């Protein structure tokens, strides 16, 4: 598949928005690869998408049995990376960084089967490249109101007093506050009258054989009435998403590129649909990628000065699942 460059991609998105043409877009974490095409051309590429009730494929009965195995990197390898990040935090170069890794997995499901059977609000499948089944919304725009929903904080729902534990954890509170502040600033670049409508509410997410509780907030702003004429510019200002990069964004992304020993590619990028009036989008997490003859699962979590290596490693491994 031929990708558009960052400039050509955002120019195309602007053009489609100005003509009020419904379209699908997705872009890599570093924004060097962009896909943007009218919805009536997406099926030709074999791409499947779902953004809540917006979808371009029929629902199928889920498969009852499947195999799944994961082979995460040793704890010591992860701890070495985390310690490098803590050094950067102590030096004042970052305050919150989303550290991610890739993990080989084995399953008897194809990428398309993983997509079709997975339970998730936001899903995208690109043939022979990747499938994602994300619980995290990026932005939605209805009328002239833009909303974003940063998700930070994860705990096993079956632990005693799980909700109270995650909400009262000082590290998780600090991490969430920093992301909310970053996203407030980001929305202030593109809009006005920024406000936090809901702060630290809990969603339950099915994660393979267990349930996870994840903490989110809702932040809104008012956009200029001509926002549909410059959707590409708006996306450029807001990406990469704060919840999967960190703060301050510029220096944190530089540290990510130094510490992570692989290419994120489209993982932690964003995708969405403009229907001619409104826009919905999700962050590409819970991500399975085809690499030659193997599948890898990319996952991660936020690191702050209070992070415990064993706990963060456990969260990273917990996020490697198929929500079937």
C-alpha positions as CSV (number, residue, x, y, z in Angstrom):
1,X,0.0,0.0,0.0
2,X,1.3,3.5,-0.9
3,X,1.2,5.9,2.0
4,X,1.0,9.7,1.8
5,X,3.7,11.8,3.3
6,X,2.8,14.0,6.3
7,X,2.3,17.1,4.3
8,X,0.5,15.4,1.5
9,X,-1.6,13.5,3.9
10,X,-2.8,16.5,5.9
11,X,-3.4,18.5,2.7
12,X,-5.6,15.6,1.5
13,X,-7.5,15.6,4.7
14,X,-8.0,19.3,4.5
15,X,-9.3,19.0,0.9
16,X,-11.7,16.2,1.8
17,X,-13.0,18.2,4.7
18,X,-13.5,21.3,2.7
19,X,-15.6,19.4,0.2
20,X,-17.5,17.7,3.0
21,X,-16.6,14.3,1.6
22,X,-16.9,11.4,4.1
23,X,-13.5,9.8,4.6
24,X,-11.3,7.5,6.6
25,X,-7.9,8.5,7.8
26,X,-5.1,6.9,9.9
27,X,-1.5,8.0,10.6
28,X,1.6,6.5,12.1
29,X,2.9,7.6,15.5
30,X,5.6,9.8,13.9
31,X,3.1,11.1,11.2
32,X,5.4,10.1,8.3
33,X,2.8,7.7,6.9
34,X,-0.8,8.9,6.3
35,X,-3.8,7.2,4.8
36,X,-6.8,9.4,3.8
37,X,-9.4,8.3,1.3
38,X,-13.2,8.8,0.7
39,X,-15.3,6.1,2.4
40,X,-16.5,4.8,-0.9
41,X,-12.9,3.9,-1.9
42,X,-11.8,2.2,1.4
43,X,-13.4,-1.2,0.6
44,X,-11.1,-1.4,-2.5
45,X,-8.1,-1.6,-0.1
46,X,-9.7,-4.2,2.0
47,X,-9.6,-2.0,5.1
48,X,-12.2,-2.6,7.8
49,X,-13.1,-0.1,10.5
50,X,-15.4,0.4,13.5
51,X,-15.9,3.5,15.5
52,X,-18.7,2.6,17.9
53,X,-21.8,2.1,15.6
54,X,-19.9,3.4,12.5
55,X,-18.6,0.4,10.6
56,X,-18.1,-1.0,7.1
57,X,-18.5,-4.7,7.7
58,X,-21.3,-7.1,9.0
59,X,-21.2,-8.5,12.5
60,X,-20.2,-12.1,12.7
61,X,-20.7,-14.7,15.4
62,X,-17.6,-14.8,17.6
63,X,-15.4,-17.9,17.5
64,X,-15.6,-20.0,20.6
65,X,-12.2,-21.6,20.7
66,X,-8.8,-20.2,19.8
67,X,-5.2,-20.5,20.8
68,X,-3.1,-17.6,22.2
69,X,0.3,-17.4,23.7
70,X,2.5,-14.4,24.5
71,X,6.3,-14.3,24.9
72,X,7.2,-10.9,26.6
73,X,10.8,-9.7,27.0
74,X,12.5,-10.6,30.3
75,X,11.7,-8.3,33.2
76,X,15.4,-7.3,33.3
77,X,15.3,-5.9,29.8
78,X,12.2,-3.9,30.6
79,X,13.7,-2.6,33.9
80,X,16.8,-1.4,32.1
81,X,14.7,0.8,29.8
82,X,12.6,2.1,32.6
83,X,15.7,3.1,34.6
84,X,16.9,5.1,31.6
85,X,13.6,6.9,31.6
86,X,13.8,7.6,35.3
87,X,17.2,9.2,34.8
88,X,15.6,11.5,32.2
89,X,12.8,12.4,34.6
90,X,15.3,13.2,37.3
91,X,17.1,15.4,34.8
92,X,13.9,17.3,34.1
93,X,13.7,16.3,30.5
94,X,10.3,14.5,30.9
95,X,7.7,14.1,33.6
96,X,5.6,11.4,32.1
97,X,6.6,9.0,29.3
98,X,4.6,6.2,27.7
99,X,7.1,3.3,27.4
100,X,6.1,0.6,25.0
101,X,7.5,-2.8,23.8
102,X,6.7,-5.4,21.2
103,X,5.9,-9.0,22.2
104,X,5.9,-12.0,19.9
105,X,2.5,-13.8,20.1
106,X,1.2,-17.1,18.7
107,X,-2.5,-17.7,17.7
108,X,-4.4,-19.8,15.3
109,X,-6.5,-16.7,14.3
110,X,-5.7,-14.6,11.3
111,X,-5.4,-10.8,11.6
112,X,-8.8,-10.4,10.1
113,X,-10.4,-12.9,12.4
114,X,-8.8,-11.1,15.4
115,X,-10.4,-7.9,14.1
116,X,-13.9,-9.4,13.4
117,X,-14.2,-11.3,16.7
118,X,-12.7,-8.7,19.1
119,X,-14.9,-6.7,21.4
120,X,-13.8,-3.0,21.2
121,X,-15.3,0.4,20.6
122,X,-12.7,1.4,18.1
123,X,-11.2,-1.1,15.6
124,X,-9.1,-1.0,12.4
125,X,-7.8,-3.7,10.1
126,X,-5.3,-3.2,7.3
127,X,-4.8,-6.4,5.4
128,X,-1.4,-8.1,5.9
129,X,-0.2,-5.2,8.1
130,X,-2.0,-4.8,11.4
131,X,-5.2,-5.0,13.4
132,X,-6.1,-2.9,16.4
133,X,-9.0,-3.1,18.9
134,X,-8.8,0.0,21.0
135,X,-10.8,1.0,24.0
136,X,-9.5,4.6,23.8
137,X,-11.2,7.4,22.0
138,X,-8.9,10.2,20.7
139,X,-11.1,13.1,19.7
140,X,-14.7,13.4,18.6
141,X,-16.3,16.6,17.1
142,X,-20.0,17.2,17.1
143,X,-21.3,20.6,16.0
144,X,-18.4,22.9,16.9
145,X,-17.5,21.1,20.2
146,X,-14.3,19.0,20.3
147,X,-13.8,16.4,23.1
148,X,-10.9,14.2,24.0
149,X,-10.8,11.3,26.5
150,X,-7.3,10.6,27.9
151,X,-7.1,7.2,29.4
152,X,-4.5,6.7,32.2
153,X,-4.6,4.1,35.0
154,X,-5.2,0.4,34.7
155,X,-6.0,-2.3,37.3
156,X,-7.3,-5.9,37.4
157,X,-11.0,-5.5,38.1
158,X,-11.1,-8.7,40.2
159,X,-8.7,-7.3,42.8
160,X,-10.3,-6.4,46.1
161,X,-11.6,-2.8,46.1
162,X,-10.0,-2.3,42.7
163,X,-11.8,0.9,41.8
164,X,-10.9,2.5,45.2
165,X,-7.4,1.3,44.9
166,X,-6.7,2.8,41.4
167,X,-8.4,6.1,42.2
168,X,-6.5,6.6,45.5
169,X,-3.1,5.6,44.1
170,X,-0.8,8.7,44.3
171,X,1.3,7.6,41.3
172,X,-1.8,7.0,39.1
173,X,-3.4,10.3,40.2
174,X,-0.2,12.2,39.3
175,X,0.0,10.5,35.9
176,X,-3.6,11.2,35.1
177,X,-3.4,14.9,36.2
178,X,-0.3,15.4,33.9
179,X,-2.1,13.9,30.9
180,X,-5.3,15.9,31.6
181,X,-3.2,19.1,31.8
182,X,-1.4,18.2,28.5
183,X,-4.6,17.6,26.7
184,X,-6.1,20.8,28.0
185,X,-3.2,22.6,26.6
186,X,-3.5,20.8,23.3
187,X,-7.2,21.6,22.9
188,X,-6.3,25.2,23.7
189,X,-4.2,25.3,20.6
190,X,-7.1,24.5,18.3
191,X,-10.1,25.8,20.3
192,X,-11.4,28.0,23.2
193,X,-13.3,27.7,26.4
194,X,-11.4,24.5,27.4
195,X,-13.0,22.7,30.3
196,X,-12.7,19.3,32.1
197,X,-16.3,17.9,32.0
198,X,-15.5,14.6,33.8
199,X,-12.4,13.8,35.8
200,X,-11.2,10.3,36.5
201,X,-14.2,8.1,35.7
202,X,-13.8,4.4,35.3
203,X,-14.6,2.1,32.4
204,X,-14.4,-1.7,32.5
205,X,-12.6,-3.4,29.6
206,X,-12.7,-7.1,28.7
207,X,-9.1,-8.3,28.5
208,X,-8.9,-11.9,27.4
209,X,-9.8,-14.0,30.5
210,X,-10.0,-11.0,32.8
211,X,-11.5,-7.6,33.1
212,X,-9.6,-4.4,33.5
213,X,-10.7,-1.1,35.0
214,X,-9.3,1.9,33.2
215,X,-9.5,5.5,34.3
216,X,-10.4,8.3,31.8
217,X,-11.4,12.0,31.8
218,X,-13.4,14.0,29.3
219,X,-12.1,17.4,28.2
220,X,-13.9,19.7,25.8
221,X,-13.3,23.0,23.9
222,X,-15.1,25.1,21.3
223,X,-13.8,25.1,17.7
224,X,-14.1,27.9,15.1
225,X,-17.1,27.3,12.9
226,X,-14.8,26.6,9.9
227,X,-13.0,23.6,11.5
228,X,-14.3,21.2,8.7
229,X,-12.1,23.2,6.2
230,X,-8.9,22.4,8.1
231,X,-9.2,19.0,9.7
232,X,-5.7,18.0,8.6
233,X,-4.2,21.1,10.4
234,X,-6.2,20.3,13.5
235,X,-4.9,16.7,13.5
236,X,-1.4,17.9,13.0
237,X,-1.6,20.1,16.0
238,X,-3.0,17.4,18.3
239,X,-0.7,14.5,17.3
240,X,1.0,12.5,18.6
241,X,-1.7,12.0,21.2
242,X,-0.5,13.0,24.7
243,X,-1.7,9.8,26.4
244,X,0.6,7.6,24.3
245,X,3.6,10.0,24.2
246,X,3.9,12.1,27.4
247,X,4.8,15.5,28.6
248,X,6.5,17.8,27.7
249,X,5.6,16.3,24.3
250,X,8.6,17.3,22.1
251,X,11.4,16.2,24.5
252,X,9.5,13.2,25.6
253,X,9.1,11.9,22.0
254,X,12.8,12.4,21.5
255,X,13.5,10.2,24.6
256,X,11.0,7.6,23.3
257,X,12.9,7.4,20.0
258,X,16.1,6.8,21.9
259,X,15.0,4.3,24.5
260,X,12.6,2.2,22.6
261,X,14.5,-0.3,20.4
262,X,11.9,-0.7,17.7
263,X,9.7,1.3,15.2
264,X,6.2,1.9,16.6
265,X,4.9,2.4,13.1
266,X,1.2,2.8,13.2
267,X,1.0,1.7,16.8
268,X,-0.1,4.6,19.0
269,X,-1.0,6.6,15.9
270,X,-4.6,7.7,15.4
271,X,-7.5,6.8,13.0
272,X,-10.9,8.1,12.4
273,X,-13.9,8.9,10.2
274,X,-15.4,12.1,9.1
275,X,-19.0,11.6,8.0
276,X,-19.4,15.0,6.3
277,X,-20.5,16.7,9.5
278,X,-19.0,15.1,12.5
279,X,-15.7,13.3,13.3
280,X,-14.8,10.3,15.5
281,X,-11.4,8.9,16.1
282,X,-9.5,6.4,18.3
283,X,-5.9,5.8,19.4
284,X,-4.3,2.7,17.9
285,X,-3.5,0.7,21.0
286,X,-4.2,-3.0,21.6
287,X,-2.3,-3.6,18.4
288,X,-1.3,-6.8,16.6
289,X,1.2,-6.4,13.7
290,X,2.3,-8.8,10.9
291,X,6.1,-8.9,10.7
292,X,7.1,-11.3,7.9
293,X,5.8,-14.8,9.1
294,X,5.2,-13.8,12.7
295,X,2.8,-11.7,14.7
296,X,3.9,-9.2,17.4
297,X,1.7,-7.4,19.9
298,X,2.7,-3.8,20.9
299,X,1.7,-2.5,24.4
300,X,2.9,-0.1,27.0
301,X,2.1,2.2,29.9
302,X,2.9,5.6,31.4
303,X,6.1,6.1,33.5
304,X,6.5,8.7,36.2
305,X,9.1,9.3,38.9
306,X,7.0,7.1,41.3
307,X,6.8,4.1,38.9
308,X,7.6,0.7,40.2
309,X,9.3,-1.5,37.6
310,X,7.6,-4.7,38.6
311,X,4.1,-3.1,38.6
312,X,4.7,-1.4,35.3
313,X,5.9,-4.6,33.7
314,X,2.9,-6.4,35.0
315,X,0.6,-3.8,33.4
316,X,2.4,-4.1,30.1
317,X,2.0,-7.9,30.1
318,X,-1.7,-7.6,31.2
319,X,-2.4,-5.5,28.1
320,X,-1.4,-8.3,25.8
321,X,-4.7,-10.0,25.2
322,X,-7.4,-10.7,22.6
323,X,-10.9,-9.4,23.8
324,X,-12.8,-12.2,22.2
